[in-house]
Amino acid sequence: MNALRDELNIRTMAQWQSSGEKPDVLFWVGCAGSFDERARRVTRAVAQILEHVGMGFAVLGTEESCSGDPARRAGNEFLFQMQAMQNIMVMNGYGVQKIVTACPHCFNTIRNEYPELGGHYEVVHHATLLQQLINEGRLKIKDGGAFKGKRITFHDSCYLGRANGIYEAPREVLQSLDADLVEMKRSRAQGLCCGAGGAQLFKESEKGTGEVHHERSREAIATEASVVAVACPFCMTMMRDGVKHHNKEHDVEVLDIAELMIGSGALSPSEAN
């Protein structure tokens, strides 16, 4: 994250505080968005959009620790509370009020589980933020965009959808691209998990007849979409692996909705590079 922060000239909360200023939002990057090479491209896209619309934002940088989601899902409550309390102490110290994040796992944990430990914040997932920016006219697609008419399907993240009821925001973002949005057989509340939630991403597969993400990616490929849109770094990893498993990586792209907005031409070339 430090290299990315320097590349995009993103200021930390400490830097904002030292200058006597306060950002509009804290951009919670998350572990995947900081360290996973593919997810870092999503982090970059979100940061570019925030900068494009003139939203003052900061990151915690090295002061950001894991949200604790994997620890709690894996049953290590002690580690979860240690990580959560450390983050809460840091954020409360800076007087953080509003947080935006591109990770549904971090979103769910900070929004719904931090309050019991003293962390009370307005937490917004980037799907909802993008929807708001489009509705306000602050983010516009020019001439239909590069994805006009392209067949796109959206994979619902469990922690965004079933856990928090956010189904329409990402779809409205995709519809703004003037694309042909098609649904998988199982979608919204009936959507099939990518197989990574509940800390499953970090453990070996159990005995069975197949992998969850292979089945889910098969459903996505069956829509004949050229793009599988996601809004979660875990889903990104699993769906890309599933598409490769079916030897369709040259026909089907897996992209985050923020990347789709940038690729559509929502930002001018000088701002999108």
C-alpha positions as CSV (number, residue, x, y, z in Angstrom):
1,M,0.0,0.0,0.0
2,N,2.9,2.4,0.7
3,A,4.1,2.2,-3.0
4,L,0.6,2.6,-4.2
5,R,0.0,5.5,-1.9
6,D,3.1,7.3,-3.1
7,E,2.3,6.6,-6.7
8,L,-1.2,8.2,-6.4
9,N,0.0,10.8,-3.9
10,I,-2.6,9.7,-1.3
11,R,-2.3,11.3,2.0
12,T,-2.6,9.4,5.3
13,M,-4.8,10.3,8.2
14,A,-1.6,11.3,10.1
15,Q,-0.6,13.7,7.2
16,W,-4.1,15.2,7.2
17,Q,-4.0,15.7,10.9
18,S,-0.5,17.3,10.9
19,S,-1.8,19.9,8.4
20,G,-4.8,20.7,10.6
21,E,-7.2,19.3,8.1
22,K,-9.8,16.5,8.0
23,P,-10.7,14.4,5.0
24,D,-14.3,13.7,3.9
25,V,-13.8,10.0,4.2
26,L,-11.3,7.3,5.3
27,F,-10.6,4.8,2.5
28,W,-10.3,1.5,4.2
29,V,-8.1,-0.5,1.8
30,G,-8.1,-3.9,3.5
31,C,-5.5,-6.7,3.4
32,A,-6.3,-7.9,-0.1
33,G,-6.4,-4.3,-1.5
34,S,-3.0,-3.7,0.0
35,F,-1.1,-6.9,-0.7
36,D,-2.8,-8.9,-3.4
37,E,-1.5,-7.9,-6.8
38,R,-4.9,-8.2,-8.6
39,A,-6.8,-6.5,-5.8
40,R,-4.4,-3.6,-5.8
41,R,-5.7,-2.7,-9.3
42,V,-9.1,-2.2,-7.7
43,T,-7.7,-0.1,-4.9
44,R,-6.1,2.1,-7.6
45,A,-9.4,2.4,-9.5
46,V,-11.3,3.4,-6.4
47,A,-8.7,6.0,-5.4
48,Q,-8.7,7.4,-8.9
49,I,-12.5,7.8,-8.8
50,L,-12.4,9.5,-5.4
51,E,-9.8,11.9,-6.7
52,H,-11.7,12.5,-9.9
53,V,-14.9,13.6,-8.1
54,G,-12.9,15.8,-5.7
55,M,-13.6,13.9,-2.6
56,G,-11.1,14.5,0.2
57,F,-9.9,11.0,1.3
58,A,-7.2,9.5,3.4
59,V,-5.8,6.1,4.2
60,L,-4.4,4.8,7.4
61,G,-1.3,3.4,5.7
62,T,0.8,1.3,8.0
63,E,-1.6,2.1,10.9
64,E,-4.3,-0.1,9.2
65,S,-4.4,-3.7,10.5
66,C,-6.6,-6.6,9.3
67,S,-10.3,-5.9,10.1
68,G,-10.3,-9.3,12.0
69,D,-13.0,-10.9,9.7
70,P,-11.0,-14.0,8.9
71,A,-10.0,-14.6,12.5
72,R,-13.6,-14.4,13.8
73,R,-15.0,-16.6,11.0
74,A,-12.3,-19.1,11.7
75,G,-13.3,-19.1,15.4
76,N,-10.4,-17.2,16.9
77,E,-12.4,-14.6,18.8
78,F,-9.4,-13.5,20.8
79,L,-7.4,-12.5,17.7
80,F,-10.5,-10.8,16.2
81,Q,-10.9,-8.6,19.3
82,M,-7.2,-7.7,19.4
83,Q,-7.2,-6.6,15.7
84,A,-10.6,-4.9,16.0
85,M,-9.6,-2.9,19.1
86,Q,-6.4,-1.8,17.6
87,N,-8.2,-0.5,14.5
88,I,-10.9,1.2,16.6
89,M,-8.3,2.9,18.8
90,V,-6.5,4.3,15.8
91,M,-9.7,5.4,14.0
92,N,-11.3,6.9,17.1
93,G,-8.0,8.8,17.8
94,Y,-8.3,10.4,14.4
95,G,-12.0,11.1,14.9
96,V,-13.0,9.0,11.9
97,Q,-16.7,9.3,11.1
98,K,-17.2,7.9,7.5
99,I,-15.4,5.0,5.9
100,V,-15.5,3.7,2.3
101,T,-14.2,0.3,1.4
102,A,-14.1,-2.0,-1.6
103,C,-14.1,-5.2,0.5
104,P,-17.5,-6.5,1.6
105,H,-15.8,-8.5,4.4
106,C,-14.3,-5.4,5.9
107,F,-17.5,-3.5,5.2
108,N,-19.6,-6.1,7.1
109,T,-17.2,-6.4,10.0
110,I,-16.6,-2.7,10.6
111,R,-20.3,-1.7,10.0
112,N,-22.0,-4.5,12.0
113,E,-19.4,-5.8,14.5
114,Y,-17.2,-2.9,15.5
115,P,-20.0,-1.0,17.3
116,E,-20.1,-3.6,20.1
117,L,-16.4,-2.8,20.7
118,G,-16.8,1.0,20.6
119,G,-16.3,1.6,16.9
120,H,-19.2,3.6,15.6
121,Y,-18.8,4.8,12.0
122,E,-20.8,5.3,8.8
123,V,-19.5,2.6,6.5
124,V,-20.2,2.7,2.8
125,H,-19.3,0.0,0.3
126,H,-17.8,1.3,-3.0
127,A,-20.8,-0.1,-4.9
128,T,-23.1,2.2,-3.0
129,L,-20.7,5.1,-3.3
130,L,-20.5,4.7,-7.1
131,Q,-24.2,4.5,-7.4
132,Q,-24.6,7.8,-5.4
133,L,-21.9,9.6,-7.5
134,I,-23.6,8.5,-10.7
135,N,-27.1,9.6,-9.4
136,E,-25.6,13.0,-8.4
137,G,-24.1,13.5,-11.8
138,R,-20.5,13.6,-10.4
139,L,-19.5,10.5,-12.3
140,K,-20.6,10.3,-16.0
141,I,-20.2,7.8,-18.8
142,K,-19.4,9.5,-22.1
143,D,-21.2,8.4,-25.3
144,G,-22.4,5.1,-23.8
145,G,-18.9,4.0,-22.7
146,A,-16.6,1.3,-23.8
147,F,-18.9,-1.4,-22.5
148,K,-22.0,-0.3,-24.4
149,G,-23.9,-3.3,-25.6
150,K,-21.5,-5.8,-24.0
151,R,-23.0,-8.8,-22.2
152,I,-22.1,-8.5,-18.4
153,T,-23.3,-10.7,-15.5
154,F,-22.9,-9.7,-11.9
155,H,-21.8,-12.1,-9.1
156,D,-23.4,-11.2,-5.7
157,S,-20.9,-11.2,-2.8
158,C,-22.4,-12.9,0.2
159,Y,-21.3,-10.2,2.6
160,L,-22.7,-7.4,0.4
161,G,-25.9,-9.1,-0.6
162,R,-27.3,-11.6,1.9
163,A,-25.5,-10.1,4.9
164,N,-26.3,-6.5,4.2
165,G,-29.1,-6.5,1.6
166,I,-27.2,-4.5,-1.0
167,Y,-28.3,-5.9,-4.4
168,E,-29.4,-3.0,-6.6
169,A,-26.5,-0.6,-6.1
170,P,-23.9,-2.6,-8.1
171,R,-26.5,-3.4,-10.8
172,E,-27.4,0.3,-11.2
173,V,-23.7,1.0,-11.7
174,L,-23.5,-1.6,-14.4
175,Q,-26.7,-0.4,-16.1
176,S,-25.1,3.1,-16.3
177,L,-22.6,1.5,-18.7
178,D,-25.4,0.9,-21.2
179,A,-24.4,-2.7,-21.2
180,D,-26.5,-5.9,-21.6
181,L,-26.8,-7.0,-18.0
182,V,-27.8,-10.7,-17.7
183,E,-28.5,-12.6,-14.5
184,M,-27.2,-16.0,-13.5
185,K,-29.7,-18.7,-12.7
186,R,-28.9,-18.1,-9.0
187,S,-28.6,-14.4,-8.2
188,R,-29.4,-11.8,-5.5
189,A,-30.7,-13.5,-2.3
190,Q,-30.5,-16.9,-4.1
191,G,-27.0,-16.3,-5.3
192,L,-24.3,-19.0,-4.9
193,C,-21.3,-18.1,-2.8
194,C,-17.9,-18.0,-4.6
195,G,-16.5,-20.4,-2.0
196,A,-14.2,-18.0,-0.2
197,G,-16.4,-16.6,2.6
198,G,-16.2,-17.6,6.3
199,A,-12.4,-17.8,6.1
200,Q,-12.7,-20.7,3.5
201,L,-10.3,-18.9,1.3
202,F,-7.5,-19.7,3.8
203,K,-8.1,-23.4,4.3
204,E,-7.7,-26.5,2.2
205,S,-10.7,-27.9,0.3
206,E,-12.8,-30.5,2.1
207,K,-13.8,-33.8,0.5
208,G,-16.6,-33.5,-2.0
209,T,-17.5,-33.9,-5.6
210,G,-16.3,-30.5,-6.8
211,E,-15.3,-26.9,-5.9
212,V,-17.9,-24.2,-5.2
213,H,-16.1,-21.6,-7.3
214,H,-15.9,-24.0,-10.3
215,E,-19.7,-24.4,-10.1
216,R,-20.3,-20.7,-9.7
217,S,-18.0,-19.7,-12.6
218,R,-19.8,-22.4,-14.7
219,E,-23.1,-20.6,-14.0
220,A,-21.4,-17.3,-15.0
221,I,-20.0,-18.7,-18.2
222,A,-23.4,-20.2,-19.1
223,T,-24.9,-16.6,-19.4
224,E,-22.5,-16.1,-22.4
225,A,-21.3,-12.9,-20.8
226,S,-18.0,-11.5,-21.9
227,V,-17.5,-9.9,-18.4
228,V,-18.2,-11.2,-14.9
229,A,-18.5,-8.2,-12.7
230,V,-17.7,-8.5,-9.0
231,A,-17.5,-6.1,-6.0
232,C,-15.3,-8.1,-3.7
233,P,-11.6,-9.1,-3.7
234,F,-12.4,-12.6,-2.5
235,C,-14.9,-13.1,-5.3
236,M,-12.4,-11.7,-7.7
237,T,-9.9,-14.4,-6.8
238,M,-12.3,-17.3,-6.8
239,M,-14.2,-16.3,-10.0
240,R,-10.9,-15.7,-11.9
241,D,-9.7,-19.1,-10.8
242,G,-13.0,-20.7,-11.8
243,V,-13.0,-19.1,-15.3
244,K,-9.4,-20.5,-15.8
245,H,-10.5,-23.9,-14.6
246,H,-13.0,-24.0,-17.4
247,N,-10.4,-22.7,-19.9
248,K,-12.4,-19.5,-20.6
249,E,-9.9,-16.9,-19.4
250,H,-9.5,-15.7,-23.0
251,D,-13.2,-15.3,-23.5
252,V,-14.5,-14.1,-20.1
253,E,-13.0,-11.2,-18.1
254,V,-13.5,-10.8,-14.4
255,L,-13.5,-7.1,-13.4
256,D,-14.5,-5.1,-10.4
257,I,-17.3,-2.5,-10.9
258,A,-14.8,0.3,-10.2
259,E,-12.5,-1.0,-12.9
260,L,-15.5,-1.1,-15.3
261,M,-16.3,2.5,-14.5
262,I,-12.7,3.6,-15.3
263,G,-12.5,1.4,-18.4
264,S,-15.8,2.8,-19.6
265,G,-14.4,6.3,-20.0
266,A,-16.0,7.7,-16.9
267,L,-12.6,9.5,-16.3
268,S,-10.7,11.4,-18.9
269,P,-7.5,9.6,-20.2
270,S,-5.3,11.9,-18.2
271,E,-7.1,11.1,-15.0
272,A,-7.5,7.4,-15.6
273,N,-3.8,6.7,-16.2
